[in-house]
Amino acid sequence: MASRVHMAVSLTLTALGLAPGAAHLMEMPVKLGYAPAFYAEVTSTLYAWYGIAGGMVQVAAALTVVALAFRLRRSRAAGLAAASAAALVISLALWAAVVAPVNSAWADVSRADLAEFAAAYGHLRSRWEFGHLAAFIAWLTGWLGLVAVATGEPGAAARGTV
């Protein structure tokens, strides 16, 4: 029973963790066409809850899936569970390495005049947008692996025998 609950929590948190990246992906084509000043205005105000709620969900999901992979380490699904956990951790690492520095740079110019603010956003927006895309692809890979673990053999994941 505990394994079944663990799998359900892992699936739920990982699915919820797809939302921020999917939203970024759907917005990207339109936002990349914005003038730098408008892009700066939209981007600097739109994403406050992404880091707060989305970040907490993604970290919780990654930790939960890492623990699940450990729990399934002696099962037939051990490799797939470990790969899924690794993909989620890679997603978080991509965000930290590619996106977080842009957020910091933008925060540094947040009190600058409008032209400098817009120029900073214009200069770094491709890195920010495509960093989110890379992190989303890694997260989606982890989610798909986790779904494969959960659906591999009916009931096997819940018994830890996948």
C-alpha positions as MATLAB code, in Angstrom:
seq = 'MASRVHMAVSLTLTALGLAPGAAHLMEMPVKLGYAPAFYAEVTSTLYAWYGIAGGMVQVAAALTVVALAFRLRRSRAAGLAAASAAALVISLALWAAVVAPVNSAWADVSRADLAEFAAAYGHLRSRWEFGHLAAFIAWLTGWLGLVAVATGEPGAAARGTV';
ca = [
       0.000    0.000    0.000;
       2.774    2.460    0.868;
       4.409    1.864   -2.536;
       1.139    2.611   -4.288;
       0.761    5.879   -2.384;
       4.394    6.758   -3.085;
       3.852    6.153   -6.825;
       0.652    8.238   -6.805;
       2.378   11.128   -5.039;
       5.346   10.882   -7.422;
       3.098   10.893  -10.492;
       0.988   13.765   -9.190;
       3.868   16.039   -8.203;
       5.764   15.308  -11.412;
       2.660   16.002  -13.511;
       2.114   19.295  -11.672;
       5.784   20.095  -12.304;
       5.101   19.984  -16.055;
       2.782   23.003  -15.859;
       5.328   25.855  -15.615;
       7.476   24.511  -18.439;
       4.489   23.779  -20.656;
       3.216   27.313  -20.100;
       6.623   28.768  -21.012;
       6.716   26.608  -24.139;
       3.286   27.768  -25.294;
       4.084   31.437  -24.603;
       7.540   31.412  -26.174;
       6.699   31.969  -29.867;
       4.600   35.022  -29.071;
       6.893   36.485  -26.410;
       9.997   36.232  -28.597;
       8.260   38.564  -31.036;
       7.666   41.256  -28.414;
       9.647   44.473  -28.489;
      12.293   44.422  -25.719;
      10.485   47.023  -23.564;
       7.186   45.131  -23.713;
       8.958   41.794  -23.178;
      10.652   43.245  -20.076;
       7.358   44.556  -18.731;
       5.514   41.265  -19.249;
       8.298   38.950  -18.095;
       9.193   40.950  -14.998;
       5.620   40.831  -13.703;
       4.069   37.593  -14.958;
       6.139   34.888  -13.286;
       6.162   35.658   -9.555;
       4.304   32.475   -8.586;
       6.273   30.235  -10.934;
       9.300   30.237   -8.661;
       7.337   30.109   -5.449;
       4.747   27.418   -6.199;
       6.232   25.766   -9.272;
       9.711   25.582   -7.828;
       8.538   24.008   -4.590;
       6.445   21.443   -6.478;
       9.334   20.543   -8.770;
      11.827   20.117   -5.948;
       9.307   17.998   -4.006;
       8.634   15.903   -7.122;
      12.321   15.303   -7.779;
      12.942   14.268   -4.171;
       9.916   11.989   -4.193;
      10.966   10.295   -7.442;
      14.552    9.892   -6.207;
      13.142    8.161   -3.109;
      10.880    6.029   -5.317;
      13.835    5.005   -7.483;
      15.690    3.991   -4.329;
      12.677    2.029   -3.168;
      12.499    0.214   -6.534;
      16.266   -0.417   -6.738;
      15.855   -4.210   -6.639;
      13.001   -4.343   -9.131;
      12.991   -4.773  -12.902;
      12.130   -1.083  -13.241;
      15.146    0.097  -11.234;
      17.016    1.479  -14.229;
      14.004    3.277  -15.650;
      13.067    4.680  -12.251;
      16.635    5.921  -11.734;
      16.699    7.451  -15.222;
      13.401    9.201  -14.530;
      14.740   10.603  -11.262;
      17.943   11.683  -13.011;
      15.985   13.492  -15.740;
      14.065   15.469  -13.103;
      17.280   16.389  -11.291;
      18.870   17.375  -14.633;
      15.871   19.596  -15.323;
      16.400   21.419  -12.038;
      20.137   21.677  -12.725;
      19.475   23.135  -16.186;
      17.192   25.725  -14.664;
      19.806   26.588  -12.034;
      22.654   26.815  -14.553;
      20.893   28.553  -17.432;
      17.801   30.397  -16.173;
      18.669   31.444  -12.611;
      21.682   33.561  -13.681;
      19.420   35.445  -16.094;
      16.926   36.064  -13.301;
      19.773   37.465  -11.186;
      21.010   39.683  -13.993;
      17.513   40.999  -14.574;
      17.038   41.645  -10.854;
      20.246   43.703  -10.896;
      18.804   46.075  -13.522;
      15.281   46.190  -12.122;
      15.867   49.676  -10.712;
      17.608   50.973  -13.833;
      16.016   53.364  -16.265;
      13.526   51.862  -18.722;
      15.954   51.768  -21.663;
      18.656   49.891  -19.709;
      16.027   47.584  -18.219;
      14.586   46.747  -21.664;
      18.072   46.295  -23.156;
      19.014   43.781  -20.447;
      15.844   41.818  -21.064;
      16.361   41.945  -24.825;
      19.957   40.746  -24.513;
      19.196   37.745  -22.273;
      15.714   36.668  -23.310;
      16.798   33.889  -25.698;
      18.886   32.274  -22.964;
      15.978   32.566  -20.528;
      13.359   31.204  -22.924;
      15.458   28.366  -24.342;
      16.759   27.506  -20.865;
      13.170   26.951  -19.810;
      12.620   24.854  -22.933;
      15.628   22.622  -22.144;
      14.501   22.214  -18.540;
      10.981   21.332  -19.734;
      12.274   18.678  -22.143;
      14.284   17.065  -19.343;
      11.261   17.229  -17.010;
       8.973   15.718  -19.656;
      11.505   12.918  -20.152;
      11.420   12.214  -16.424;
       7.618   12.252  -16.401;
       7.425    9.816  -19.327;
       9.881    7.472  -17.613;
       7.854    7.587  -14.433;
       4.659    6.810  -16.348;
       6.430    3.854  -17.967;
       7.455    2.595  -14.525;
       3.903    2.976  -13.225;
       2.294    1.264  -16.196;
       4.936   -1.372  -16.910;
       3.289   -4.415  -15.348;
      -0.144   -3.948  -13.734;
       0.307   -3.657   -9.990;
       4.034   -4.432  -10.115;
       5.180   -0.896   -9.295;
       2.898   -0.815   -6.276;
       4.392   -4.131   -5.088;
       7.957   -2.941   -5.827;
       8.431   -5.819   -8.287;
       8.461   -3.932  -11.581;
];
